[in-house]
Amino acid sequence: MFRKVIQWIFLAPSETEEFTIEPVIRYIGGKKVAVVRNDEGIYAFEDRCPHNGFELSRGKCTADGKAIVCPLHRFAFDLKTGRALTQGGVMRTFPVELREDGWYIGFERTEWGWFKS
């Protein structure tokens, strides 16, 4: 049987000021991830436009800080859901969680085995 689990990886100390409204690139868990912070929290997403693969980190966040705009075709994607606000598909987002010892990012993976119900 298969099940999906989230593997949490340390991202940054809780008091970090490294993340702003400008995307910051981190290589975590073998993935290139863009991280931004707005008034509502820290958001992480794959640094790849779902429309054409261009680096979203080269774009800018919208004035309200709730979406990232791909610099190539100007498609905007919601930071929380990854959904396109205009057109262009859905960008891959990763959950970010604040814990006692810092910020963590979650990566979904599939495990195989015999699991109890």
Helices and strands as residue ranges (DSSP letters): E 2-12, E 24-28, E 31-38, E 41-46, G 56-58, E 60-61, E 67-69, E 76-78, E 93-94, E 96-99, E 102-112
